[in-house]
Amino acid sequence: MNALTKLDARAPEPVSGLDRDALIARYRRFRAISAQHNRDVMRFIVDSFVLERAKRLGLRFGRRLAVGCEGESAALMDFVVHTAPPGRSRAIDRLAKVAPWPADSDERLVLEAMQGARFSIWRVERRHELAGCVVFDMLRQSEHWLMDEALEAHCTLGVTVGARLFECGGFAMTTGALAPVSEESLLEALGAALPETEDPDVLAQDPRLAATIYGAAIDRGELDGVAFSELGATPRW
């Protein structure tokens, strides 16, 4: 797997030789590719699995989905694409097995990076000196450079969110879903997964962490306040 699949724990540094316009152009290209991968991966997902994941997030009513807004749909799709039952492969990994793109293509680079995406609790620390934001991984205790135009423009500094990030091109990007995290929901999420491990990487990969964070935000109706565009996700909390 490509070395860029793991989030770098070092402090964020500028990408050498790129100015703001060039960085945003790179981000937009990678974001467009990741959006296409998210569309392509749907052919590897069966309805019964979507319903099972929806039940865990509180988005199922009987045998039907009960998705009320774009933010809830994004959380569900993130959970469907990047998690799997024990012993089963994830949809994103099944896509990677058959994807036709060569190893040196941007499409392959982004896909491999998406395979290594990590869920965590992120606090928005400050705006990056060139573009995007610097976020603090509260599980791994490290800073990362997050490129997201909408978040940069609209998010309040200090806000804490649950999201899955992958690193590509020298900066991190979200897989598309964001959920606000209150102190109460954070304690609940950690309580659901911590009894079995204190390793932050193992904890972050535990589907119960994302399920609890997304589920709490859904229960409170807070994902109604997330708008999506080609620039990224805009929280209105």
TIMARNU-141082 format. One record per residue (C-alpha): x negated, y, z negated; residue in one letter; residue number from 0. Coordinates in steps of 0.001 Angstrom, whole numbers. Last residue first. Layout:
N
node X:X	Y:Y	Z:Z	residuo:a	num:NUM
...
//
This chain:
237
node X:23322	Y:24413	Z:-14203	residuo:w	num:236
node X:23557	Y:25214	Z:-10504	residuo:r	num:235
node X:21040	Y:22724	Z:-9103	residuo:p	num:234
node X:19968	Y:23183	Z:-5470	residuo:t	num:233
node X:18696	Y:20012	Z:-3800	residuo:a	num:232
node X:16384	Y:20371	Z:-826	residuo:g	num:231
node X:15801	Y:22808	Z:2033	residuo:l	num:230
node X:17770	Y:20780	Z:4605	residuo:e	num:229
node X:20765	Y:21241	Z:2321	residuo:s	num:228
node X:22249	Y:19792	Z:-838	residuo:f	num:227
node X:24295	Y:21388	Z:-3631	residuo:a	num:226
node X:24178	Y:20159	Z:-7226	residuo:v	num:225
node X:26752	Y:21476	Z:-9706	residuo:g	num:224
node X:29241	Y:18644	Z:-9360	residuo:d	num:223
node X:26414	Y:16530	Z:-10757	residuo:l	num:222
node X:27216	Y:17920	Z:-14195	residuo:e	num:221
node X:30587	Y:16205	Z:-14584	residuo:g	num:220
node X:29715	Y:15170	Z:-18141	residuo:r	num:219
node X:30165	Y:11466	Z:-17395	residuo:d	num:218
node X:28144	Y:11847	Z:-14185	residuo:i	num:217
node X:25245	Y:13464	Z:-16043	residuo:a	num:216
node X:25286	Y:10657	Z:-18625	residuo:a	num:215
node X:25386	Y:7992	Z:-15896	residuo:g	num:214
node X:22455	Y:9509	Z:-13997	residuo:y	num:213
node X:20269	Y:9557	Z:-17106	residuo:i	num:212
node X:21429	Y:6134	Z:-18332	residuo:t	num:211
node X:21095	Y:4452	Z:-14945	residuo:a	num:210
node X:17690	Y:6041	Z:-14321	residuo:a	num:209
node X:16322	Y:4662	Z:-17598	residuo:l	num:208
node X:18144	Y:1345	Z:-17291	residuo:r	num:207
node X:16451	Y:691	Z:-13955	residuo:p	num:206
node X:13125	Y:164	Z:-15783	residuo:d	num:205
node X:10447	Y:1585	Z:-13485	residuo:q	num:204
node X:9869	Y:4616	Z:-15713	residuo:a	num:203
node X:9484	Y:2381	Z:-18765	residuo:l	num:202
node X:6864	Y:225	Z:-17083	residuo:v	num:201
node X:4900	Y:3330	Z:-16099	residuo:d	num:200
node X:5327	Y:4914	Z:-19542	residuo:p	num:199
node X:4096	Y:1798	Z:-21408	residuo:d	num:198
node X:6013	Y:1795	Z:-24703	residuo:e	num:197
node X:7893	Y:-1378	Z:-23871	residuo:t	num:196
node X:10843	Y:-3592	Z:-24783	residuo:e	num:195
node X:12559	Y:-1434	Z:-27414	residuo:p	num:194
node X:11971	Y:1618	Z:-25177	residuo:l	num:193
node X:14573	Y:916	Z:-22489	residuo:a	num:192
node X:18016	Y:1804	Z:-23834	residuo:a	num:191
node X:16680	Y:4025	Z:-26608	residuo:g	num:190
node X:14774	Y:6064	Z:-24060	residuo:l	num:189
node X:17969	Y:6719	Z:-22133	residuo:a	num:188
node X:19987	Y:7589	Z:-25240	residuo:e	num:187
node X:17278	Y:9940	Z:-26495	residuo:l	num:186
node X:17168	Y:11627	Z:-23091	residuo:l	num:185
node X:20969	Y:11867	Z:-22936	residuo:s	num:184
node X:21074	Y:13681	Z:-26286	residuo:e	num:183
node X:18201	Y:16013	Z:-25481	residuo:e	num:182
node X:19979	Y:16984	Z:-22283	residuo:s	num:181
node X:18794	Y:15886	Z:-18862	residuo:v	num:180
node X:20140	Y:17444	Z:-15674	residuo:p	num:179
node X:20351	Y:15063	Z:-12714	residuo:a	num:178
node X:18594	Y:15268	Z:-9353	residuo:l	num:177
node X:18836	Y:12987	Z:-6310	residuo:a	num:176
node X:17057	Y:13275	Z:-2957	residuo:g	num:175
node X:13981	Y:11055	Z:-3049	residuo:t	num:174
node X:12171	Y:13997	Z:-4584	residuo:t	num:173
node X:8905	Y:15303	Z:-3189	residuo:m	num:172
node X:5342	Y:15384	Z:-4519	residuo:a	num:171
node X:2330	Y:17158	Z:-3042	residuo:f	num:170
node X:-883	Y:16261	Z:-1202	residuo:g	num:169
node X:669	Y:15016	Z:2009	residuo:g	num:168
node X:2938	Y:12502	Z:301	residuo:c	num:167
node X:3648	Y:11902	Z:-3358	residuo:e	num:166
node X:6912	Y:10314	Z:-4443	residuo:f	num:165
node X:9407	Y:11528	Z:-7012	residuo:l	num:164
node X:12528	Y:9981	Z:-8559	residuo:r	num:163
node X:14569	Y:12421	Z:-10610	residuo:a	num:162
node X:15828	Y:13181	Z:-14123	residuo:g	num:161
node X:15822	Y:16877	Z:-14812	residuo:v	num:160
node X:14648	Y:19307	Z:-17489	residuo:t	num:159
node X:15044	Y:23071	Z:-17059	residuo:v	num:158
node X:12124	Y:25132	Z:-18355	residuo:g	num:157
node X:12035	Y:27489	Z:-15386	residuo:l	num:156
node X:15490	Y:28026	Z:-13937	residuo:t	num:155
node X:16009	Y:26422	Z:-10536	residuo:c	num:154
node X:17189	Y:28508	Z:-7593	residuo:h	num:153
node X:14377	Y:29356	Z:-5198	residuo:a	num:152
node X:11841	Y:26687	Z:-6117	residuo:e	num:151
node X:14546	Y:24043	Z:-6346	residuo:l	num:150
node X:15804	Y:24940	Z:-2887	residuo:a	num:149
node X:12345	Y:24898	Z:-1351	residuo:e	num:148
node X:11313	Y:21568	Z:-2826	residuo:d	num:147
node X:7619	Y:20745	Z:-3053	residuo:m	num:146
node X:6700	Y:19353	Z:-6455	residuo:l	num:145
node X:3120	Y:19728	Z:-7692	residuo:w	num:144
node X:2577	Y:17450	Z:-10647	residuo:h	num:143
node X:1664	Y:17860	Z:-14312	residuo:e	num:142
node X:997	Y:14989	Z:-16720	residuo:s	num:141
node X:2382	Y:13653	Z:-19993	residuo:q	num:140
node X:3299	Y:10217	Z:-18573	residuo:r	num:139
node X:6849	Y:10217	Z:-19913	residuo:l	num:138
node X:7508	Y:13965	Z:-19923	residuo:m	num:137
node X:6202	Y:14412	Z:-16389	residuo:d	num:136
node X:5640	Y:18161	Z:-16168	residuo:f	num:135
node X:6667	Y:20008	Z:-13017	residuo:v	num:134
node X:4783	Y:22620	Z:-11001	residuo:v	num:133
node X:7058	Y:24202	Z:-8448	residuo:c	num:132
node X:7284	Y:24763	Z:-4694	residuo:g	num:131
node X:4976	Y:26967	Z:-2664	residuo:a	num:130
node X:1557	Y:28617	Z:-2860	residuo:l	num:129
node X:902	Y:29562	Z:-6496	residuo:e	num:128
node X:3281	Y:26888	Z:-7754	residuo:h	num:127
node X:6315	Y:28133	Z:-9622	residuo:r	num:126
node X:6355	Y:27272	Z:-13292	residuo:r	num:125
node X:7009	Y:24496	Z:-15802	residuo:e	num:124
node X:10041	Y:22629	Z:-14462	residuo:v	num:123
node X:10427	Y:19704	Z:-16872	residuo:r	num:122
node X:10577	Y:16236	Z:-15354	residuo:w	num:121
node X:12034	Y:13035	Z:-16793	residuo:i	num:120
node X:10894	Y:10082	Z:-14713	residuo:s	num:119
node X:11616	Y:7872	Z:-11721	residuo:f	num:118
node X:8640	Y:6841	Z:-9646	residuo:r	num:117
node X:8438	Y:6606	Z:-5856	residuo:a	num:116
node X:5948	Y:4015	Z:-4587	residuo:g	num:115
node X:8118	Y:2710	Z:-1766	residuo:q	num:114
node X:8802	Y:6322	Z:-806	residuo:m	num:113
node X:5067	Y:6842	Z:-262	residuo:a	num:112
node X:4970	Y:3818	Z:2016	residuo:e	num:111
node X:7857	Y:5257	Z:4028	residuo:l	num:110
node X:6285	Y:8713	Z:4203	residuo:v	num:109
node X:2984	Y:7410	Z:5558	residuo:l	num:108
node X:4753	Y:5044	Z:7964	residuo:r	num:107
node X:6789	Y:7882	Z:9462	residuo:e	num:106
node X:3784	Y:10194	Z:9549	residuo:d	num:105
node X:2052	Y:7648	Z:11793	residuo:s	num:104
node X:-1383	Y:6109	Z:11157	residuo:d	num:103
node X:-94	Y:2665	Z:10134	residuo:a	num:102
node X:2102	Y:2296	Z:13195	residuo:p	num:101
node X:5903	Y:2653	Z:12941	residuo:w	num:100
node X:8078	Y:-377	Z:13717	residuo:p	num:99
node X:9732	Y:-819	Z:10281	residuo:a	num:98
node X:10473	Y:-4501	Z:9619	residuo:v	num:97
node X:8828	Y:-5019	Z:6234	residuo:k	num:96
node X:9226	Y:-1358	Z:5228	residuo:a	num:95
node X:13015	Y:-1613	Z:5480	residuo:l	num:94
node X:13033	Y:-4593	Z:3133	residuo:r	num:93
node X:10903	Y:-2630	Z:677	residuo:d	num:92
node X:13351	Y:315	Z:678	residuo:i	num:91
node X:16235	Y:-2114	Z:98	residuo:a	num:90
node X:14574	Y:-3472	Z:-3027	residuo:r	num:89
node X:13446	Y:-7088	Z:-3266	residuo:s	num:88
node X:15029	Y:-9544	Z:-5666	residuo:r	num:87
node X:13453	Y:-11358	Z:-8627	residuo:g	num:86
node X:15167	Y:-9190	Z:-11220	residuo:p	num:85
node X:18075	Y:-7222	Z:-9686	residuo:p	num:84
node X:17066	Y:-4327	Z:-7440	residuo:a	num:83
node X:16297	Y:-623	Z:-7699	residuo:t	num:82
node X:15143	Y:2017	Z:-5217	residuo:h	num:81
node X:17856	Y:2043	Z:-2537	residuo:v	num:80
node X:20931	Y:1490	Z:-4723	residuo:v	num:79
node X:19888	Y:3865	Z:-7524	residuo:f	num:78
node X:18977	Y:6609	Z:-5072	residuo:d	num:77
node X:22244	Y:6000	Z:-3225	residuo:m	num:76
node X:24242	Y:6322	Z:-6448	residuo:l	num:75
node X:22477	Y:9518	Z:-7506	residuo:a	num:74
node X:23004	Y:11079	Z:-4059	residuo:a	num:73
node X:26711	Y:10136	Z:-4060	residuo:s	num:72
node X:27153	Y:11657	Z:-7523	residuo:e	num:71
node X:25530	Y:14901	Z:-6346	residuo:g	num:70
node X:27698	Y:15002	Z:-3237	residuo:e	num:69
node X:30908	Y:14875	Z:-5223	residuo:c	num:68
node X:33678	Y:12629	Z:-6533	residuo:g	num:67
node X:32439	Y:9087	Z:-6100	residuo:v	num:66
node X:34959	Y:6545	Z:-7388	residuo:a	num:65
node X:33969	Y:3490	Z:-5364	residuo:l	num:64
node X:36562	Y:749	Z:-5126	residuo:r	num:63
node X:36870	Y:-2764	Z:-6475	residuo:r	num:62
node X:38282	Y:-1645	Z:-9817	residuo:g	num:61
node X:37261	Y:1971	Z:-10208	residuo:f	num:60
node X:33524	Y:2318	Z:-9726	residuo:r	num:59
node X:31305	Y:5331	Z:-10317	residuo:l	num:58
node X:30423	Y:4741	Z:-13976	residuo:g	num:57
node X:26706	Y:4500	Z:-13201	residuo:l	num:56
node X:26443	Y:764	Z:-13878	residuo:r	num:55
node X:29658	Y:180	Z:-11930	residuo:k	num:54
node X:28204	Y:2009	Z:-8941	residuo:a	num:53
node X:25211	Y:-353	Z:-8929	residuo:r	num:52
node X:27552	Y:-3366	Z:-8700	residuo:e	num:51
node X:29710	Y:-1690	Z:-6055	residuo:l	num:50
node X:26681	Y:-848	Z:-3930	residuo:v	num:49
node X:25496	Y:-4432	Z:-4302	residuo:f	num:48
node X:28848	Y:-5781	Z:-3108	residuo:s	num:47
node X:28800	Y:-3449	Z:-106	residuo:d	num:46
node X:25555	Y:-4871	Z:1264	residuo:v	num:45
node X:22406	Y:-2798	Z:1724	residuo:i	num:44
node X:19786	Y:-3477	Z:4399	residuo:f	num:43
node X:21593	Y:-1438	Z:7070	residuo:r	num:42
node X:21506	Y:1535	Z:4703	residuo:m	num:41
node X:17725	Y:1741	Z:4918	residuo:v	num:40
node X:17879	Y:3587	Z:8241	residuo:d	num:39
node X:19754	Y:6564	Z:6774	residuo:r	num:38
node X:17359	Y:6964	Z:3859	residuo:n	num:37
node X:14458	Y:6556	Z:6287	residuo:h	num:36
node X:15902	Y:9411	Z:8355	residuo:q	num:35
node X:16076	Y:11613	Z:5263	residuo:a	num:34
node X:12463	Y:10722	Z:4463	residuo:s	num:33
node X:11431	Y:11799	Z:7969	residuo:i	num:32
node X:13250	Y:15137	Z:7643	residuo:a	num:31
node X:11614	Y:15702	Z:4253	residuo:r	num:30
node X:8183	Y:14929	Z:5689	residuo:f	num:29
node X:8707	Y:17455	Z:8479	residuo:r	num:28
node X:10110	Y:20066	Z:6112	residuo:r	num:27
node X:7204	Y:19606	Z:3683	residuo:y	num:26
node X:4625	Y:20000	Z:6458	residuo:r	num:25
node X:6303	Y:23198	Z:7689	residuo:a	num:24
node X:6513	Y:24460	Z:4105	residuo:i	num:23
node X:2806	Y:23828	Z:3628	residuo:l	num:22
node X:1909	Y:25558	Z:6901	residuo:a	num:21
node X:3978	Y:28617	Z:5976	residuo:d	num:20
node X:2485	Y:28771	Z:2479	residuo:r	num:19
node X:-1131	Y:28543	Z:3630	residuo:d	num:18
node X:-3063	Y:25342	Z:4270	residuo:l	num:17
node X:-6858	Y:25066	Z:4289	residuo:g	num:16
node X:-7241	Y:22696	Z:1354	residuo:s	num:15
node X:-3995	Y:21525	Z:-220	residuo:v	num:14
node X:-3706	Y:23560	Z:-3421	residuo:p	num:13
node X:-4295	Y:21733	Z:-6733	residuo:e	num:12
node X:-1821	Y:20222	Z:-9161	residuo:p	num:11
node X:-3293	Y:19015	Z:-12497	residuo:a	num:10
node X:-4347	Y:15378	Z:-12329	residuo:r	num:9
node X:-1915	Y:12503	Z:-12896	residuo:a	num:8
node X:-1605	Y:11730	Z:-9181	residuo:d	num:7
node X:1669	Y:10059	Z:-8342	residuo:l	num:6
node X:1083	Y:6654	Z:-6832	residuo:k	num:5
node X:2164	Y:6019	Z:-3239	residuo:t	num:4
node X:-619	Y:8164	Z:-1851	residuo:l	num:3
node X:-3073	Y:5263	Z:-2009	residuo:a	num:2
node X:-1194	Y:3499	Z:786	residuo:n	num:1
node X:0	Y:0	Z:0	residuo:m	num:0
//
